[in-house]
Amino acid sequence: MTTTKDYLHLHFIVVVWGFTAILGLLVSIPAVEMVFYRTLIAFLALGILLNFRGVSFHIGPVDLIKIILTGILMGAHWIFFFASARVSTASVSLVGFATLAFWTSLLEPWIIKRKIRWFEVLLGLLVLVGLYIIFSFDFAYSWGLVLAIISAVLASLFTVINSTFIKKHHPLLIMFYEMIGACLGIVIFFPIYLNYFSQYATLQLHLLPLDWFYIGILSLICTVYAYTASIYLMKKISPFAINLTVNLEPVYGIILAVMIFGEKEKMTTAFYLGTVFILASVFIYPVLTRYLAGKNLKQI
């Protein structure tokens, strides 16, 4: 039976996820090194958790390779997301990430071979209108929004791919190997990063005491805890209610960013108008999905 406590727990998890962009700004080292530490700590913690629960680590070689490659996509998503916040603001990165549902509506039919739904196309156009409004005015953080949108595309891609894994393997086991893939992918990327993208001659791996604290929250609270807790809540709360609540992530994140960073997070009227269009599509999507599913069921 679902209780008020369960719904409050779900909202708390969404607030935690909305806090990630803010944490990314508080850490002193660059985004790539920060994601390396996040994935390293997360996979070690997940390994301990899986061992404690007695879950087998065995996965077939073909699926293992696929999951590790998906983990590389996840790591890239986090790098783009945090880099977006660094070159712009937490609010900008969260708005760009809010286009996730639009990209998923395009990628899911292609990957799992289903028909494109007409209302997804319309909602996608609503997202594009919101982005056009933001970019058409003298928007100072265009590069940050572009990075956030790339982050959303990568997130939608690995989310759809994960939906095919979840039917065969334990969710925590999938995440364990994806964190290994993300961490290894970043290590392989390090030489390219230093030669072409980093402003420093060497990797910035020295962490201040506060950096350990913030990255610890990112790894253990925002990743291991939030992901594990959301899985268990799926047994009590309907997928519709969960998806609708998760859509509040950019809203919570923007509110928190304004509270913490103040004037830096305040944007132009055009930015907020475009954001309304993007968030409208995000909220309308699950409502339309539920309505049309019920209508089809009545016809049957």
Buried (B, 14 or more C-beta within 10 A) or exposed (E): EEEEEBBEBBEEBBBBBBBBBBBBBBBEBBBBBBBBBBBBBBBBBBBEBBEEEEBEEEBEEEBBEBBBBBBBBBBBBBBBBBBBBBBBBBBBBBBBBBBBBBBBBBBBBEBEEEEEBEBBEEBBEBBBBBBEBBBEBEBEBBBBBBBBBBBBBBBBBBBBBBEEBEEEBBBBBBBBBBBBBBBBBBEEBBEEBBEEEBEEEEBBEEBEEEBEBBBBBBBBBBBBBBBBBBBEBEEBBEEEBBBBBBBBBBBBBBBBBBEBBEEEBEBEEBBBEBBEBBBBBBBBBBEBBBEEEEEEEEEE
